[in-house]
């Protein structure tokens, strides 16, 4: 079976002014080239 998407696990650092937040996200890219956010949670490390 061949998957029709690629899965990326990323750690995003988002800065708003002086405040920085980190998020663990899972993004899927389908065979048409579209990206979809599949999962997102705050990272407290």
PyMOL Python script that loads the backbone (N, CA, C, O; Angstrom):
from pymol import cmd

cmd.read_pdbstr("""\
ATOM      1  N   UNK A   1       0.858  -1.187   0.000  1.00  0.00           N
ATOM      2  CA  UNK A   1       0.000   0.000   0.000  1.00  0.00           C
ATOM      3  C   UNK A   1       0.893   1.236   0.000  1.00  0.00           C
ATOM      4  O   UNK A   1       1.842   1.332   0.778  1.00  0.00           O
ATOM      5  N   UNK A   2       0.578   2.166  -0.871  1.00  0.00           N
ATOM      6  CA  UNK A   2       1.335   3.421  -0.961  1.00  0.00           C
ATOM      7  C   UNK A   2       0.486   4.531  -0.359  1.00  0.00           C
ATOM      8  O   UNK A   2      -0.655   4.746  -0.767  1.00  0.00           O
ATOM      9  N   UNK A   3       1.061   5.241   0.629  1.00  0.00           N
ATOM     10  CA  UNK A   3       0.345   6.369   1.234  1.00  0.00           C
ATOM     11  C   UNK A   3       0.236   7.500   0.227  1.00  0.00           C
ATOM     12  O   UNK A   3       1.138   7.717  -0.582  1.00  0.00           O
ATOM     13  N   UNK A   4      -0.880   8.220   0.284  1.00  0.00           N
ATOM     14  CA  UNK A   4      -1.062   9.343  -0.630  1.00  0.00           C
ATOM     15  C   UNK A   4      -0.766  10.679   0.051  1.00  0.00           C
ATOM     16  O   UNK A   4      -1.226  11.727  -0.403  1.00  0.00           O
ATOM     17  N   UNK A   5       0.012  10.637   1.155  1.00  0.00           N
ATOM     18  CA  UNK A   5       0.406  11.879   1.812  1.00  0.00           C
ATOM     19  C   UNK A   5       1.750  11.687   2.503  1.00  0.00           C
ATOM     20  O   UNK A   5       2.171  10.564   2.779  1.00  0.00           O
ATOM     21  N   UNK A   6       2.416  12.812   2.778  1.00  0.00           N
ATOM     22  CA  UNK A   6       3.644  12.817   3.576  1.00  0.00           C
ATOM     23  C   UNK A   6       3.314  13.478   4.904  1.00  0.00           C
ATOM     24  O   UNK A   6       2.546  14.439   4.950  1.00  0.00           O
ATOM     25  N   UNK A   7       3.892  12.969   5.978  1.00  0.00           N
ATOM     26  CA  UNK A   7       3.611  13.491   7.319  1.00  0.00           C
ATOM     27  C   UNK A   7       4.857  14.201   7.839  1.00  0.00           C
ATOM     28  O   UNK A   7       5.962  13.664   7.770  1.00  0.00           O
ATOM     29  N   UNK A   8       4.668  15.415   8.359  1.00  0.00           N
ATOM     30  CA  UNK A   8       5.749  16.209   8.932  1.00  0.00           C
ATOM     31  C   UNK A   8       5.423  16.501  10.389  1.00  0.00           C
ATOM     32  O   UNK A   8       4.336  16.993  10.694  1.00  0.00           O
ATOM     33  N   UNK A   9       6.354  16.204  11.293  1.00  0.00           N
ATOM     34  CA  UNK A   9       6.230  16.580  12.702  1.00  0.00           C
ATOM     35  C   UNK A   9       7.174  17.754  12.933  1.00  0.00           C
ATOM     36  O   UNK A   9       8.387  17.625  12.765  1.00  0.00           O
ATOM     37  N   UNK A  10       6.616  18.893  13.319  1.00  0.00           N
ATOM     38  CA  UNK A  10       7.390  20.122  13.436  1.00  0.00           C
ATOM     39  C   UNK A  10       7.241  20.736  14.822  1.00  0.00           C
ATOM     40  O   UNK A  10       6.237  20.524  15.502  1.00  0.00           O
ATOM     41  N   UNK A  11       8.249  21.498  15.233  1.00  0.00           N
ATOM     42  CA  UNK A  11       8.166  22.315  16.440  1.00  0.00           C
ATOM     43  C   UNK A  11       8.196  23.768  15.978  1.00  0.00           C
ATOM     44  O   UNK A  11       9.200  24.235  15.439  1.00  0.00           O
ATOM     45  N   UNK A  12       7.091  24.479  16.191  1.00  0.00           N
ATOM     46  CA  UNK A  12       6.992  25.877  15.770  1.00  0.00           C
ATOM     47  C   UNK A  12       7.248  26.793  16.953  1.00  0.00           C
ATOM     48  O   UNK A  12       6.749  26.556  18.052  1.00  0.00           O
ATOM     49  N   UNK A  13       8.029  27.842  16.722  1.00  0.00           N
ATOM     50  CA  UNK A  13       8.223  28.893  17.717  1.00  0.00           C
ATOM     51  C   UNK A  13       7.512  30.131  17.186  1.00  0.00           C
ATOM     52  O   UNK A  13       7.866  30.658  16.131  1.00  0.00           O
ATOM     53  N   UNK A  14       6.505  30.591  17.929  1.00  0.00           N
ATOM     54  CA  UNK A  14       5.709  31.741  17.521  1.00  0.00           C
ATOM     55  C   UNK A  14       5.998  32.880  18.485  1.00  0.00           C
ATOM     56  O   UNK A  14       5.845  32.732  19.697  1.00  0.00           O
ATOM     57  N   UNK A  15       6.417  34.015  17.942  1.00  0.00           N
ATOM     58  CA  UNK A  15       6.767  35.153  18.781  1.00  0.00           C
ATOM     59  C   UNK A  15       5.779  36.288  18.525  1.00  0.00           C
ATOM     60  O   UNK A  15       5.578  36.714  17.387  1.00  0.00           O
ATOM     61  N   UNK A  16       5.169  36.765  19.605  1.00  0.00           N
ATOM     62  CA  UNK A  16       4.263  37.919  19.546  1.00  0.00           C
ATOM     63  C   UNK A  16       4.814  38.963  20.500  1.00  0.00           C
ATOM     64  O   UNK A  16       4.668  38.843  21.716  1.00  0.00           O
ATOM     65  N   UNK A  17       5.435  39.966  19.956  1.00  0.00           N
ATOM     66  CA  UNK A  17       6.102  40.956  20.809  1.00  0.00           C
ATOM     67  C   UNK A  17       7.242  40.284  21.536  1.00  0.00           C
ATOM     68  O   UNK A  17       8.143  39.736  20.901  1.00  0.00           O
ATOM     69  N   UNK A  18       7.222  40.317  22.864  1.00  0.00           N
ATOM     70  CA  UNK A  18       8.264  39.672  23.669  1.00  0.00           C
ATOM     71  C   UNK A  18       7.909  38.238  24.036  1.00  0.00           C
ATOM     72  O   UNK A  18       8.777  37.475  24.459  1.00  0.00           O
ATOM     73  N   UNK A  19       6.646  37.863  23.878  1.00  0.00           N
ATOM     74  CA  UNK A  19       6.188  36.537  24.287  1.00  0.00           C
ATOM     75  C   UNK A  19       6.451  35.515  23.179  1.00  0.00           C
ATOM     76  O   UNK A  19       6.093  35.733  22.021  1.00  0.00           O
ATOM     77  N   UNK A  20       7.082  34.397  23.552  1.00  0.00           N
ATOM     78  CA  UNK A  20       7.344  33.320  22.593  1.00  0.00           C
ATOM     79  C   UNK A  20       6.619  32.062  23.048  1.00  0.00           C
ATOM     80  O   UNK A  20       6.716  31.666  24.209  1.00  0.00           O
ATOM     81  N   UNK A  21       5.893  31.436  22.130  1.00  0.00           N
ATOM     82  CA  UNK A  21       5.187  30.189  22.413  1.00  0.00           C
ATOM     83  C   UNK A  21       5.710  29.107  21.483  1.00  0.00           C
ATOM     84  O   UNK A  21       6.132  29.392  20.363  1.00  0.00           O
ATOM     85  N   UNK A  22       5.681  27.857  21.955  1.00  0.00           N
ATOM     86  CA  UNK A  22       6.123  26.724  21.150  1.00  0.00           C
ATOM     87  C   UNK A  22       4.954  25.767  20.957  1.00  0.00           C
ATOM     88  O   UNK A  22       4.184  25.510  21.884  1.00  0.00           O
ATOM     89  N   UNK A  23       4.833  25.247  19.745  1.00  0.00           N
ATOM     90  CA  UNK A  23       3.763  24.306  19.421  1.00  0.00           C
ATOM     91  C   UNK A  23       4.339  23.114  18.677  1.00  0.00           C
ATOM     92  O   UNK A  23       5.160  23.270  17.772  1.00  0.00           O
ATOM     93  N   UNK A  24       3.899  21.913  19.068  1.00  0.00           N
ATOM     94  CA  UNK A  24       4.196  20.708  18.298  1.00  0.00           C
ATOM     95  C   UNK A  24       3.052  20.533  17.317  1.00  0.00           C
ATOM     96  O   UNK A  24       1.887  20.525  17.717  1.00  0.00           O
ATOM     97  N   UNK A  25       3.368  20.394  16.037  1.00  0.00           N
ATOM     98  CA  UNK A  25       2.322  20.257  15.024  1.00  0.00           C
ATOM     99  C   UNK A  25       2.616  19.066  14.126  1.00  0.00           C
ATOM    100  O   UNK A  25       3.768  18.685  13.920  1.00  0.00           O
ATOM    101  N   UNK A  26       1.555  18.497  13.605  1.00  0.00           N
ATOM    102  CA  UNK A  26       1.663  17.441  12.603  1.00  0.00           C
ATOM    103  C   UNK A  26       0.961  17.951  11.352  1.00  0.00           C
ATOM    104  O   UNK A  26      -0.225  18.278  11.383  1.00  0.00           O
ATOM    105  N   UNK A  27       1.705  18.015  10.254  1.00  0.00           N
ATOM    106  CA  UNK A  27       1.194  18.537   8.992  1.00  0.00           C
ATOM    107  C   UNK A  27       1.247  17.423   7.960  1.00  0.00           C
ATOM    108  O   UNK A  27       2.233  16.690   7.875  1.00  0.00           O
ATOM    109  N   UNK A  28       0.181  17.299   7.176  1.00  0.00           N
ATOM    110  CA  UNK A  28       0.139  16.321   6.092  1.00  0.00           C
ATOM    111  C   UNK A  28       0.178  17.060   4.761  1.00  0.00           C
ATOM    112  O   UNK A  28      -0.482  18.083   4.582  1.00  0.00           O
ATOM    113  N   UNK A  29       0.966  16.522   3.827  1.00  0.00           N
ATOM    114  CA  UNK A  29       1.008  17.050   2.462  1.00  0.00           C
ATOM    115  C   UNK A  29       0.465  15.960   1.552  1.00  0.00           C
ATOM    116  O   UNK A  29       1.004  14.854   1.513  1.00  0.00           O
ATOM    117  N   UNK A  30      -0.601  16.268   0.821  1.00  0.00           N
ATOM    118  CA  UNK A  30      -1.190  15.244  -0.040  1.00  0.00           C
ATOM    119  C   UNK A  30      -0.488  15.202  -1.392  1.00  0.00           C
ATOM    120  O   UNK A  30       0.403  16.006  -1.664  1.00  0.00           O
ATOM    121  N   UNK A  31      -0.897  14.256  -2.235  1.00  0.00           N
ATOM    122  CA  UNK A  31      -0.226  14.076  -3.525  1.00  0.00           C
ATOM    123  C   UNK A  31      -0.514  15.215  -4.498  1.00  0.00           C
ATOM    124  O   UNK A  31       0.102  15.283  -5.562  1.00  0.00           O
ATOM    125  N   UNK A  32      -1.440  16.113  -4.153  1.00  0.00           N
ATOM    126  CA  UNK A  32      -1.715  17.289  -4.984  1.00  0.00           C
ATOM    127  C   UNK A  32      -0.871  18.489  -4.556  1.00  0.00           C
ATOM    128  O   UNK A  32      -0.917  19.538  -5.198  1.00  0.00           O
ATOM    129  N   UNK A  33      -0.101  18.340  -3.474  1.00  0.00           N
ATOM    130  CA  UNK A  33       0.762  19.410  -3.000  1.00  0.00           C
ATOM    131  C   UNK A  33       0.160  20.301  -1.931  1.00  0.00           C
ATOM    132  O   UNK A  33       0.795  21.267  -1.507  1.00  0.00           O
ATOM    133  N   UNK A  34      -1.057  19.997  -1.483  1.00  0.00           N
ATOM    134  CA  UNK A  34      -1.707  20.800  -0.442  1.00  0.00           C
ATOM    135  C   UNK A  34      -1.229  20.370   0.940  1.00  0.00           C
ATOM    136  O   UNK A  34      -1.015  19.185   1.194  1.00  0.00           O
ATOM    137  N   UNK A  35      -1.065  21.347   1.827  1.00  0.00           N
ATOM    138  CA  UNK A  35      -0.688  21.073   3.210  1.00  0.00           C
ATOM    139  C   UNK A  35      -1.915  21.211   4.105  1.00  0.00           C
ATOM    140  O   UNK A  35      -2.729  22.114   3.912  1.00  0.00           O
ATOM    141  N   UNK A  36      -2.049  20.313   5.088  1.00  0.00           N
ATOM    142  CA  UNK A  36      -3.167  20.346   6.025  1.00  0.00           C
ATOM    143  C   UNK A  36      -2.637  20.133   7.438  1.00  0.00           C
ATOM    144  O   UNK A  36      -1.909  19.176   7.702  1.00  0.00           O
ATOM    145  N   UNK A  37      -3.009  21.031   8.339  1.00  0.00           N
ATOM    146  CA  UNK A  37      -2.650  20.895   9.749  1.00  0.00           C
ATOM    147  C   UNK A  37      -3.514  19.796  10.344  1.00  0.00           C
ATOM    148  O   UNK A  37      -4.738  19.914  10.382  1.00  0.00           O
ATOM    149  N   UNK A  38      -2.880  18.730  10.807  1.00  0.00           N
ATOM    150  CA  UNK A  38      -3.616  17.584  11.318  1.00  0.00           C
ATOM    151  C   UNK A  38      -3.731  17.612  12.836  1.00  0.00           C
ATOM    152  O   UNK A  38      -4.746  17.191  13.390  1.00  0.00           O
ATOM    153  N   UNK A  39      -2.696  18.104  13.510  1.00  0.00           N
ATOM    154  CA  UNK A  39      -2.692  18.096  14.977  1.00  0.00           C
ATOM    155  C   UNK A  39      -1.817  19.239  15.459  1.00  0.00           C
ATOM    156  O   UNK A  39      -0.800  19.560  14.844  1.00  0.00           O
ATOM    157  N   UNK A  40      -2.229  19.863  16.587  1.00  0.00           N
ATOM    158  CA  UNK A  40      -1.444  20.964  17.148  1.00  0.00           C
ATOM    159  C   UNK A  40      -1.615  20.950  18.659  1.00  0.00           C
ATOM    160  O   UNK A  40      -2.734  20.860  19.162  1.00  0.00           O
ATOM    161  N   UNK A  41      -0.497  21.039  19.385  1.00  0.00           N
ATOM    162  CA  UNK A  41      -0.565  21.100  20.846  1.00  0.00           C
ATOM    163  C   UNK A  41       0.561  21.980  21.353  1.00  0.00           C
ATOM    164  O   UNK A  41       1.617  22.076  20.727  1.00  0.00           O
ATOM    165  N   UNK A  42       0.333  22.619  22.488  1.00  0.00           N
ATOM    166  CA  UNK A  42       1.351  23.474  23.099  1.00  0.00           C
ATOM    167  C   UNK A  42       2.508  22.613  23.581  1.00  0.00           C
ATOM    168  O   UNK A  42       2.302  21.526  24.122  1.00  0.00           O
ATOM    169  N   UNK A  43       3.725  23.106  23.381  1.00  0.00           N
ATOM    170  CA  UNK A  43       4.927  22.411  23.841  1.00  0.00           C
ATOM    171  C   UNK A  43       5.454  23.161  25.056  1.00  0.00           C
ATOM    172  O   UNK A  43       5.749  24.353  24.972  1.00  0.00           O
ATOM    173  N   UNK A  44       5.574  22.467  26.186  1.00  0.00           N
ATOM    174  CA  UNK A  44       5.980  23.114  27.433  1.00  0.00           C
ATOM    175  C   UNK A  44       7.423  22.807  27.815  1.00  0.00           C
ATOM    176  O   UNK A  44       7.783  22.886  28.990  1.00  0.00           O
ATOM    177  N   UNK A  45       8.251  22.459  26.836  1.00  0.00           N
ATOM    178  CA  UNK A  45       9.650  22.130  27.153  1.00  0.00           C
ATOM    179  C   UNK A  45      10.495  23.386  27.288  1.00  0.00           C
ATOM    180  O   UNK A  45      11.694  23.297  27.552  1.00  0.00           O
TER     181      UNK A  45
END
""", "prot")
cmd.dss("prot")
cmd.show_as("cartoon", "prot")
cmd.util.cbc("prot")
cmd.orient("prot")
